[in-house]
């Protein structure tokens, strides 16, 4: 039905033309944001901003933001303005500015800018995504669960998972088959996190189709729908997302993890079960308001004056523990083994350290023994330099901020992207950055290096709370493998490695295949 001219075709063409013109004008206006601020920019193009290759799937997140970092750095700039589509991003390249954002002036950059809806999407309300006072309160509650004492308490539960790992590798040795180490370590990490975070024997190493493995993979699903949800979360105002009850968490994943947590909590509370794991500590928080060193879940003789965790909050923290520990640790050890397979001299030096330390502890995996493996620490630090699990560290400005020694004002709500990948591969801080060299992290070299140039776990008050556990998990996996096996690269592995373009967590495209020889 015609409205304006009496002709439907003419009216439709007029409306369409108006819509196109308004849309183009809007995007052009958005791309003037940094010009108004007075910050140098690159060459943003209509609709895509500076991220055309990223939107078209031609590059990874790591390579995109490190490319921006390098371009600004090459111009001699300490910071610059970029656009992800129409969305402006502040890109600091100077470690001193990064220090201010992450630590000195943290009160201006408290949040990650993640979407949270505690009511309609309960698993989204975890420590990584929570903001402002809710984040501070949860951080205070959870910090006691990640002390060295609590890591030692959980160590044996973690170490027990190596039995299944060595059995699986032994089977490959007997069959003279190469090992898809990425898949094996994914199953190993699933068993560890399932056991430590949920108190459940997942048996993913024995059964690659176990439910925990199935739903763990679904968390990192990169289907077109999940990508679309990510973009919707990123670009749409939160008030609109909450109004339509938008959920970032996969519905099947939510149903599975919520049921697992509820069943475990109910069973332990009803039967007063004690187990040396993470969920025991969360149960203490839920029922007592604080973490203690005893085996009790509840304490009827004391009045709990502190706010307790709700069931949804407990489930969300278990969920993020699983997500963070499963993917980041397995990919870190995968990359470490790739580098050890291609650098046999480094592999042998590490094996000597492993055997030397284990001999002091009756050839048993112990918490104290793992801590003594300092060369292994260097290898993991170098692996995390070359392949940081989070290639970019996101912050959001929570109140207007004047960049130190400038008249540039970062306004409230502006997003900040710190390229860990760019910093870690900057030859100013790491000469010959493509070379794998654990000596970069000797005590002497570490002290001499400029601060805030190694950021695999973030830095400042939002430093990853689980870094001790992640390092411990990685060291246990490496120890179990290197004391028993000598590894080399199988010809099925595509070299050089290509970083996945579909994963937010740094991962390799395809698989890393290793040949494994049993050490007698």
C-alpha positions as CSV (number, residue, x, y, z in Angstrom):
1,X,0.0,0.0,0.0
2,X,1.5,3.3,-1.1
3,X,1.9,6.0,1.5
4,X,3.7,9.0,0.1
5,X,3.5,9.2,-3.7
6,X,0.8,6.8,-4.6
7,X,3.3,4.3,-5.9
8,X,4.5,1.4,-3.7
9,X,7.7,0.9,-5.7
10,X,8.7,4.6,-5.5
11,X,7.8,4.8,-1.7
12,X,9.8,1.7,-1.0
13,X,12.8,2.9,-3.0
14,X,12.6,6.3,-1.1
15,X,12.5,4.6,2.3
16,X,15.4,2.2,1.4
17,X,17.5,5.1,0.1
18,X,16.8,7.1,3.2
19,X,17.8,4.2,5.4
20,X,21.0,3.6,3.5
21,X,21.9,7.3,3.7
22,X,21.2,7.6,7.4
23,X,23.2,4.4,8.1
24,X,26.2,5.6,6.1
25,X,26.0,9.0,7.9
26,X,25.8,7.3,11.3
27,X,28.9,5.1,10.6
28,X,30.8,8.0,9.3
29,X,29.9,10.0,12.4
30,X,31.0,7.1,14.6
31,X,34.4,7.0,12.9
32,X,35.1,10.6,13.9
33,X,35.2,9.7,17.6
34,X,39.0,9.7,18.0
35,X,39.4,12.8,15.8
36,X,37.3,14.7,18.3
37,X,39.3,13.4,21.2
38,X,42.5,14.4,19.4
39,X,44.1,10.9,19.4
40,X,46.0,9.5,16.3
41,X,44.2,6.8,14.3
42,X,45.0,4.5,11.4
43,X,42.8,4.2,8.3
44,X,39.3,3.0,9.3
45,X,37.0,2.1,6.5
46,X,33.2,2.4,6.5
47,X,31.3,-0.3,8.5
48,X,34.4,-2.3,9.4
49,X,36.5,0.4,11.1
50,X,40.1,-1.1,11.4
51,X,38.9,-4.6,11.6
52,X,37.9,-5.6,8.0
53,X,40.2,-8.6,7.9
54,X,39.0,-9.8,11.3
55,X,35.3,-9.5,10.3
56,X,36.0,-11.3,7.0
57,X,37.7,-14.2,8.9
58,X,41.2,-13.5,7.3
59,X,43.0,-13.0,10.6
60,X,42.8,-14.0,14.3
61,X,42.0,-11.8,17.2
62,X,45.6,-12.0,18.4
63,X,47.0,-11.0,15.1
64,X,44.5,-8.2,14.6
65,X,45.2,-6.3,17.8
66,X,48.9,-7.0,17.7
67,X,48.9,-5.5,14.2
68,X,47.3,-2.3,15.6
69,X,49.9,-2.3,18.4
70,X,52.8,-2.6,16.0
71,X,51.4,0.1,13.6
72,X,51.1,2.6,16.4
73,X,54.5,1.6,17.8
74,X,56.1,2.0,14.4
75,X,54.8,5.5,14.2
76,X,56.5,6.2,17.6
77,X,53.2,6.6,19.3
78,X,52.5,5.6,22.9
79,X,48.9,5.1,22.2
80,X,46.3,5.4,19.5
81,X,42.6,5.1,18.6
82,X,41.1,2.2,16.7
83,X,37.7,1.1,15.6
84,X,36.1,-2.4,15.9
85,X,33.4,-1.8,13.4
86,X,31.9,1.5,14.6
87,X,33.0,0.8,18.2
88,X,36.0,2.9,19.4
89,X,38.9,1.2,21.2
90,X,41.8,2.9,23.0
91,X,45.1,1.1,22.2
92,X,48.0,1.8,24.6
93,X,51.4,0.6,23.5
94,X,53.6,2.1,26.2
95,X,54.2,-0.1,29.3
96,X,54.0,2.9,31.5
97,X,50.5,3.8,30.3
98,X,49.5,0.1,30.5
99,X,50.7,0.1,34.2
100,X,48.5,3.1,34.9
101,X,45.4,1.5,33.3
102,X,45.9,-1.9,35.0
103,X,47.3,-0.8,38.4
104,X,48.0,2.8,39.3
105,X,44.7,4.3,38.0
106,X,42.7,1.0,38.3
107,X,39.7,2.8,39.8
108,X,39.0,4.2,36.3
109,X,39.3,0.8,34.6
110,X,37.8,-1.7,37.0
111,X,35.6,-3.6,34.5
112,X,36.2,-5.9,31.6
113,X,33.1,-4.7,29.8
114,X,31.5,-8.2,29.7
115,X,27.8,-8.8,29.5
116,X,26.2,-10.1,32.8
117,X,22.6,-10.9,33.6
118,X,22.5,-12.7,37.0
119,X,18.8,-13.4,36.8
120,X,18.3,-14.7,33.2
121,X,21.8,-15.9,32.5
122,X,23.2,-17.0,35.9
123,X,26.4,-18.6,34.6
124,X,27.4,-15.3,33.2
125,X,27.7,-13.8,36.7
126,X,31.2,-15.1,37.4
127,X,34.3,-13.4,38.7
128,X,35.7,-12.6,35.3
129,X,32.6,-10.7,34.2
130,X,31.3,-9.2,37.4
131,X,31.7,-5.4,37.7
132,X,32.3,-2.7,40.3
133,X,31.2,-3.5,43.9
134,X,29.9,-7.0,42.9
135,X,33.3,-7.9,41.5
136,X,35.1,-6.5,44.6
137,X,32.9,-8.5,47.0
138,X,33.2,-11.7,45.1
139,X,37.0,-11.3,44.7
140,X,37.4,-10.8,48.5
141,X,35.3,-14.0,49.1
142,X,37.2,-16.1,46.6
143,X,40.8,-15.0,47.3
144,X,41.2,-17.3,50.3
145,X,40.3,-20.3,48.0
146,X,43.4,-19.8,45.9
147,X,46.2,-19.4,48.5
148,X,49.2,-21.6,48.3
149,X,47.8,-23.6,51.3
150,X,44.6,-24.4,49.4
151,X,46.6,-25.3,46.3
152,X,48.6,-27.8,48.4
153,X,45.3,-29.2,49.8
154,X,44.0,-29.8,46.3
155,X,47.3,-31.1,44.8
156,X,46.7,-34.8,45.2
157,X,43.3,-34.7,43.7
158,X,44.9,-33.1,40.7
159,X,47.9,-35.4,40.6
160,X,45.7,-38.5,40.6
161,X,44.5,-37.6,37.1
162,X,47.9,-38.3,35.7
163,X,47.3,-42.0,36.0
164,X,44.8,-41.9,33.2
165,X,47.1,-39.6,31.2
166,X,50.0,-42.0,31.2
167,X,47.8,-45.0,30.5
168,X,46.5,-43.3,27.4
169,X,50.0,-42.4,26.2
170,X,51.2,-45.9,26.9
171,X,48.5,-47.3,24.7
172,X,49.7,-45.0,21.8
173,X,53.3,-46.2,22.4
174,X,52.2,-49.9,22.2
175,X,50.2,-49.3,19.0
176,X,53.1,-47.2,17.6
177,X,50.6,-44.4,16.8
178,X,51.2,-40.6,16.9
179,X,49.4,-38.7,19.6
180,X,47.0,-35.8,19.0
181,X,48.4,-34.0,22.0
182,X,45.9,-31.2,21.9
183,X,43.0,-33.6,22.2
184,X,44.7,-35.7,24.9
185,X,45.5,-32.7,27.0
186,X,41.9,-31.3,26.5
187,X,40.7,-34.6,28.0
188,X,43.3,-34.5,30.8
189,X,42.3,-30.9,31.7
190,X,38.6,-31.9,31.7
191,X,39.3,-34.7,34.2
192,X,41.3,-32.3,36.4
193,X,38.8,-29.5,36.5
194,X,35.8,-31.9,36.8
195,X,37.5,-33.6,39.7
196,X,38.8,-30.4,41.5
197,X,36.0,-28.0,40.7
198,X,33.0,-30.4,40.8
199,X,34.2,-33.4,42.7
200,X,33.2,-35.7,39.9
201,X,35.3,-38.4,38.1
202,X,34.8,-37.4,34.5
203,X,36.8,-40.2,32.9
204,X,37.3,-38.2,29.8
205,X,40.7,-39.8,29.2
206,X,39.0,-43.2,29.1
207,X,35.9,-42.0,27.3
208,X,36.4,-39.1,24.9
209,X,32.6,-38.9,24.6
210,X,32.0,-38.3,28.3
211,X,29.3,-35.7,29.1
212,X,31.9,-33.3,30.7
213,X,34.0,-33.5,27.6
214,X,30.9,-33.0,25.4
215,X,29.7,-29.9,27.2
216,X,33.2,-28.6,27.8
217,X,33.6,-28.4,24.0
218,X,30.2,-26.8,23.6
219,X,31.4,-23.9,25.8
220,X,33.9,-23.0,23.1
221,X,31.6,-23.7,20.2
222,X,32.4,-21.4,17.3
223,X,29.3,-22.0,15.3
224,X,27.8,-19.1,13.3
225,X,25.1,-18.7,15.9
226,X,27.5,-18.4,18.8
227,X,29.6,-15.9,16.8
228,X,26.4,-13.9,16.1
229,X,25.6,-13.9,19.8
230,X,29.1,-12.6,20.6
231,X,28.6,-9.7,18.2
232,X,25.2,-8.9,19.6
233,X,26.6,-8.8,23.1
234,X,29.4,-6.6,22.0
235,X,27.5,-4.0,20.0
236,X,24.0,-3.7,21.6
237,X,23.4,-1.7,24.7
238,X,23.0,-3.8,27.8
239,X,19.6,-2.3,28.7
240,X,18.2,-3.7,25.4
241,X,19.9,-7.1,26.0
242,X,18.4,-7.4,29.4
243,X,15.0,-6.3,28.2
244,X,14.9,-9.1,25.7
245,X,16.5,-11.5,28.2
246,X,19.4,-12.2,26.0
247,X,21.6,-15.2,27.1
248,X,25.3,-15.4,26.1
249,X,25.5,-18.9,27.7
250,X,24.5,-21.9,25.6
251,X,21.1,-23.2,27.0
252,X,22.3,-26.8,26.9
253,X,25.5,-25.9,28.7
254,X,23.7,-23.9,31.4
255,X,21.2,-26.8,32.0
256,X,24.1,-29.3,32.3
257,X,26.4,-27.3,34.6
258,X,23.6,-26.0,36.8
259,X,22.3,-29.6,37.4
260,X,25.8,-30.9,38.1
261,X,26.4,-28.2,40.7
262,X,23.0,-28.5,42.4
263,X,23.3,-32.3,42.6
264,X,26.8,-32.1,44.0
265,X,25.9,-29.5,46.5
266,X,22.8,-31.2,47.7
267,X,24.6,-34.6,48.0
268,X,27.5,-33.2,50.0
269,X,25.3,-31.1,52.3
270,X,22.9,-34.0,53.0
271,X,25.7,-36.5,53.6
272,X,28.3,-34.1,55.1
273,X,30.9,-35.2,52.5
274,X,34.4,-33.8,52.7
275,X,36.7,-33.8,49.7
276,X,39.9,-31.8,49.1
277,X,38.6,-29.7,46.2
278,X,37.4,-26.3,45.1
279,X,33.7,-27.0,45.6
280,X,34.3,-27.8,49.2
281,X,35.7,-24.3,49.7
282,X,32.7,-22.8,47.9
283,X,30.4,-24.8,50.1
284,X,32.1,-23.2,53.1
285,X,31.5,-19.8,51.6
286,X,27.9,-20.7,50.9
287,X,27.1,-22.0,54.3
288,X,29.6,-20.3,56.6
289,X,30.4,-17.0,54.8
290,X,34.1,-17.7,54.8
291,X,36.8,-20.3,54.0
292,X,38.3,-22.2,56.9
293,X,40.9,-24.9,57.3
294,X,38.7,-27.6,58.8
295,X,36.6,-30.2,57.1
296,X,33.2,-28.8,58.0
297,X,30.7,-27.5,55.4
298,X,28.5,-25.9,58.1
299,X,29.1,-24.7,61.6
300,X,26.0,-24.7,63.7
301,X,27.8,-23.2,66.8
302,X,28.7,-19.9,65.0
303,X,26.4,-17.2,63.7
304,X,27.3,-16.4,60.1
305,X,27.4,-12.6,59.9
306,X,28.9,-12.5,56.4
307,X,26.8,-12.7,53.2
308,X,26.9,-16.2,51.8
309,X,27.1,-17.3,48.2
310,X,23.8,-18.2,46.6
311,X,23.4,-21.4,44.6
312,X,23.6,-19.4,41.3
313,X,26.7,-17.6,42.4
314,X,28.4,-20.8,43.5
315,X,27.5,-22.4,40.1
316,X,28.9,-19.4,38.2
317,X,32.2,-19.6,40.0
318,X,32.5,-23.4,39.3
319,X,31.7,-22.7,35.7
320,X,34.4,-20.1,35.2
321,X,36.9,-22.3,37.0
322,X,36.1,-25.0,34.5
323,X,36.2,-22.7,31.5
324,X,39.4,-20.9,32.5
325,X,41.2,-24.0,33.7
326,X,40.1,-26.4,31.0
327,X,41.1,-24.4,27.8
328,X,43.9,-22.2,28.9
329,X,46.0,-24.9,30.7
330,X,45.5,-27.5,27.9
331,X,46.5,-25.1,25.2
332,X,49.5,-23.8,27.2
333,X,50.9,-27.4,27.7
334,X,50.1,-28.2,24.1
335,X,52.2,-25.3,22.9
336,X,55.0,-26.1,25.5
337,X,55.2,-29.7,24.2
338,X,55.3,-28.4,20.6
339,X,58.3,-26.2,21.5
340,X,60.0,-29.0,23.4
341,X,59.5,-31.4,20.5
342,X,61.2,-28.9,18.2
343,X,64.0,-28.1,20.7
344,X,65.3,-31.5,21.9
345,X,68.1,-29.9,23.9
346,X,65.7,-27.8,26.0
347,X,63.5,-30.9,26.4
348,X,66.4,-32.9,27.7
349,X,67.5,-30.2,30.1
350,X,64.0,-30.1,31.5
351,X,63.8,-33.9,31.8
352,X,67.0,-33.8,33.8
353,X,65.5,-31.3,36.2
354,X,62.3,-33.4,36.5
355,X,64.2,-36.5,37.3
356,X,66.6,-34.7,39.7
357,X,63.7,-33.2,41.7
358,X,61.6,-36.4,41.7
359,X,64.5,-38.4,43.0
360,X,64.4,-36.3,46.2
361,X,60.7,-37.2,46.7
362,X,60.8,-41.0,46.2
363,X,59.9,-40.5,42.5
364,X,56.5,-39.3,43.5
365,X,54.6,-36.2,42.4
366,X,54.4,-33.8,45.3
367,X,53.4,-30.2,45.7
368,X,56.8,-29.2,47.2
369,X,58.7,-31.1,44.4
370,X,56.7,-29.3,41.7
371,X,57.5,-25.9,43.2
372,X,61.2,-26.7,43.0
373,X,61.1,-27.2,39.2
374,X,62.4,-23.7,38.3
375,X,63.5,-24.4,34.8
376,X,60.0,-25.7,34.1
377,X,58.7,-22.4,35.3
378,X,61.0,-20.6,32.8
379,X,59.7,-22.9,30.0
380,X,56.1,-22.2,30.9
381,X,56.7,-18.5,31.1
382,X,58.3,-18.5,27.7
383,X,55.4,-20.5,26.3
384,X,53.0,-18.0,27.8
385,X,55.0,-15.2,26.2
386,X,54.8,-16.7,22.7
387,X,51.3,-18.0,23.1
388,X,49.3,-16.0,25.7
389,X,45.9,-17.7,26.2
390,X,44.2,-14.3,26.3
391,X,45.9,-12.4,23.4
392,X,44.1,-9.2,24.4
393,X,43.3,-7.8,27.8
394,X,40.0,-5.8,27.8
395,X,39.1,-3.0,30.1
396,X,36.3,-0.4,30.1
397,X,36.7,3.1,31.4
398,X,34.3,3.6,34.3
399,X,34.8,7.3,34.7
400,X,36.4,10.0,32.6
401,X,40.2,9.7,32.6
402,X,42.9,12.1,31.5
403,X,45.8,10.1,30.0
404,X,49.0,10.9,32.0
405,X,51.2,13.7,30.5
406,X,48.6,14.5,27.8
407,X,45.3,16.4,27.4
408,X,43.6,13.3,26.0
409,X,40.4,12.4,27.8
410,X,39.2,8.8,27.7
411,X,35.5,9.1,28.3
412,X,33.4,6.9,30.5
413,X,32.2,3.7,28.6
414,X,35.2,3.7,26.2
415,X,36.7,0.3,25.7
416,X,40.5,-0.4,26.1
417,X,42.4,-3.2,24.4
418,X,45.9,-4.1,25.6
419,X,47.6,-6.4,23.2
420,X,49.5,-9.0,25.2
421,X,50.4,-10.7,21.9
422,X,51.9,-7.5,20.7
423,X,53.9,-6.8,23.9
424,X,55.1,-10.4,24.0
425,X,56.5,-10.3,20.5
426,X,57.9,-6.8,20.6
427,X,61.6,-7.1,19.8
428,X,62.3,-4.1,22.0
429,X,61.5,-6.3,25.0
430,X,62.1,-9.7,23.6
431,X,64.9,-9.8,20.9
432,X,64.3,-12.4,18.2
433,X,60.7,-12.9,19.6
434,X,60.0,-15.9,17.3
435,X,62.8,-17.9,19.0
436,X,61.8,-20.1,21.9
437,X,64.3,-19.2,24.7
438,X,63.4,-20.1,28.3
439,X,66.5,-18.1,29.4
440,X,64.5,-14.9,28.9
441,X,62.9,-15.8,32.2
442,X,66.0,-16.5,34.3
443,X,66.0,-14.5,37.5
444,X,68.5,-12.1,36.2
445,X,66.8,-11.5,32.8
446,X,63.3,-11.2,34.5
447,X,64.5,-8.5,36.9
448,X,66.2,-6.5,34.0
449,X,63.0,-6.5,31.8
450,X,60.7,-3.6,31.8
451,X,57.6,-4.2,33.9
452,X,54.2,-4.7,32.3
453,X,55.6,-6.4,29.2
454,X,54.6,-9.9,30.2
455,X,50.9,-10.2,30.8
456,X,49.5,-13.7,30.2
457,X,47.5,-13.5,33.5
458,X,46.7,-9.8,33.3
459,X,48.1,-7.5,36.1
460,X,47.0,-5.3,38.9
461,X,43.9,-6.0,41.1
462,X,42.2,-8.0,38.3
463,X,45.2,-10.3,38.0
464,X,43.9,-13.8,37.3
465,X,42.9,-15.3,40.6
466,X,43.6,-18.8,39.5
467,X,47.1,-18.4,38.1
468,X,48.7,-20.6,40.8
469,X,46.3,-23.4,40.0
470,X,46.9,-23.0,36.3
471,X,50.7,-23.1,36.6
472,X,50.4,-26.1,39.0
473,X,48.2,-28.0,36.6
474,X,50.5,-27.3,33.7
475,X,53.6,-28.4,35.7
476,X,51.9,-31.6,36.8
477,X,51.0,-32.5,33.2
478,X,54.5,-31.8,31.9
479,X,56.1,-33.7,34.7
480,X,54.0,-36.8,34.1
481,X,54.8,-36.8,30.4
482,X,58.5,-35.9,30.4
483,X,59.6,-38.2,33.1
484,X,58.2,-41.2,31.2
485,X,58.4,-40.2,27.5
486,X,60.7,-38.6,24.9
487,X,58.7,-36.6,22.4
488,X,59.3,-35.4,18.8
489,X,57.2,-33.8,16.2
490,X,55.2,-36.1,13.9
491,X,55.0,-35.2,10.2
492,X,51.2,-34.8,10.4
493,X,51.7,-31.5,12.3
494,X,51.5,-28.6,9.9
495,X,54.5,-26.3,10.4
496,X,54.6,-23.3,10.9
497,X,51.7,-23.3,13.3
498,X,48.7,-21.2,12.3
499,X,46.7,-19.5,15.0
500,X,42.9,-20.2,14.9
501,X,40.8,-17.4,13.5
502,X,37.7,-18.5,15.3
503,X,38.8,-18.8,18.9
504,X,39.0,-16.0,21.4
505,X,41.4,-18.2,23.5
506,X,44.7,-18.6,21.6
507,X,44.6,-22.0,19.9
508,X,46.2,-23.6,16.9
509,X,44.3,-24.5,13.8
510,X,44.2,-28.3,13.4
511,X,46.1,-30.6,15.7
512,X,49.6,-30.9,17.0
513,X,50.8,-34.5,16.5
514,X,53.7,-36.0,18.5
515,X,55.7,-39.1,18.2
516,X,56.2,-40.6,21.7
517,X,59.0,-42.9,22.9
518,X,58.8,-44.6,26.2
519,X,61.8,-44.0,28.4
520,X,63.0,-47.2,30.1
